[in-house]
Amino acid sequence: MRTASLSLMIAAELACLAVRLPAAEPSYFREIRPILQRQCQGCHQPNLKSSNLDLTTYEGLAAGGKRGPAPALIVKYLTGEMKPQMPLGQPPLPAEQLALVRDWVAAGAKNDTPAEARETVSSDKPPVYTQPPVVTALAFSPDGKTLAVSGNREILLHTLDGSTPPKRLSGLSERILSLTFSKDGSLLAAGGGTPARFGEIQLWDVASGKLRHSLVLTGDTVFGVSISPDGTRVAAGCTDNTVRIVDTASGKELSKMGAHENWVLGTAFGMDGKRIVSVGRDRSAKLTDAATGAFQENVNLLRGELSAIARHPSKEIVVIGGDERVPYVYMMDRPKNMKIADDTTLLRKLPRQDGAIAALAWSPDGRRIAVAGAAPEVNVYDPETGALVAKCKGHKAGIYTVAFSPDSTLAAAAGFDGMVRLYDAATGEMKKEFVPVPLVQASVAWWDRRSPCVVCQPDAREARQTTKGDGLSHLGAQ
Ligand code: HEC
C-alpha cells in the first residue's frame, strides 16, 4: 500500500512538473502557416473569403471572419466543437497538427514571420516585376481574342490586338504551370501551386475575372490541367502519382486515379470525355475511365519519362513526348488481345528534337503538331507525313509552353527567357514578341551600388538583401 501510494505521489509530482514545464511554443511561420496553406487557403483566401475569413496572412487570421478573431475560434472549428468542422468537406486535421495549432493558440497565437517574408496575396496588390518572369503556361481563348499567360502568383489575360492592358488574376499559387479554357470560353482552369508547399487548381470566371473555386491539394504543385470537352470536369496530374478529377461547377474533387508509379505531368480527355490519357515520369501513357478512375491500359510502349501530351482535335489520337526527345503519335485504343510489347498502335514517330520535350500542341484544324522544350525553338510538323513545316526561332532559352490560335494560323510559345513569342505556324516567321508583365525599373539593385561597405563589411551583403527600403538602412542603425 505504502509503496503504491508513494509511486502515485511521484507520478502526480511528475505530472505537475510536466504541466509546469513550458511546452515548446509552436512557430506560426514554420509550423502553423504550412498547415493553413495546405488545408485551409483554398476557401479562406482574398479571392474567396468563406465566412469572410482570409487565412493566407497572419493579419487575416488575427482579424478573423464573421464571428470575430480566428485565434479564439480556430481550435473549436478544427475539433468540430463548432460546426461545420474544418477543413470543410475534408478529413479532420491529424492529431499532431491539431496539437500544434492548439499549443500555438494557448501560447498567445504570436506572429513570428520574419520581416522579409511578409508576403501578401491580394487582388488589390498585383505582383511587381523587375525582370520578366519565367513563363510556364499559355492558352488562347476559343474566340482567339485573348491569350492567357502565367506570371508570378497571377495569370494575365492579354488582348491579342493589344487594345486594352492585360487583366490580372492574382491567386494563391506562386506558379501556374498549365492553363486551359473551356470550349465556350467562359471558364479558365489553371493548375500550379507553390513548390514543396501545396498544389492548386484554380477555376476562373473569364467574363468577370473572379475566382470561382480554388482546390488546394497535395503538398506540391499540380501539372497538366486539361478540361473535358463538355467543360464539366477538369483533370490534373499530381506529385502523389495520382490524376485528380474535379467538378468545375462545385470545385469538388470527384475522383482520383492512382495507376501511375511516379509524378503525373500531363492529362488529356478523350473525345467524349469518358476517358483520360495521362503521362508522367513513370514513362507510361495510361488510359483510365474518367468516371470510375479504373485503369484500362497502357497506350504506349515504355521508353523515356513523359512530360507532355496533346490530343487530336477530333480523333482518339494523342501525341506524347518527354526526356527521350521523340514525339510519338499513338491511337488511344489498343485492339483487344494485343500482346505486351506490341507497338502497333503507334501511328508515327516525329523527328528527334535537340532537347527534352516540355510542351506539345495539336492545332485545332488537326493538321499540325507543335513541339517545344529544352531546345530554344518550336518545331511545327505535319502529323500525316511527319514532315517539318516550320521552325520557329527567337527564344534564348528553354520553352515550357506552346499553343495554337483557334484558327491554327499562329503558334504562341514562352519559357525561361520571359518573352511571349507569336509565330506564323505555316512559315515560322515571328510576328510579335512581348514581355507579358509590366516591368518596373529596379531602383539600382543592391549589388550595383558603389558603396564601400559591401567590400569592407562582408556582412553588409546579407543585411542588404534582407533590408527593405534602399538597402542601406543598416548603416544608420550601426
Ligand atoms: C472547402 C472550403 C473550406 C475549407 C477547406 C476550410 N474552410 Fe473554414 N469555412 C468554410 C466555410 C464555408 C465557413 C462558414 C461555415 C458556416 O458558418 O456555415 C468556414 C468557417 C470557418 C471559420 C469560422 C469563421 C467565422 O468567423 O465565421 C473558421 C475559424 C474556419 N473556417 C477555419 C478553417 C480552418 C482553420 C481551415 C483549415 C484547417 C478551414 N477553415 C478550411 C469553408 C472552408
Residues whose N, C-alpha, C, O or C-beta is under 5 A from the ligand:
A	BS01	HEC	Q39 C40 C43 S50 S51 L53 G65 K66 R67 G68 A70 L73 I74 Y77 M86 P87 L88 G89
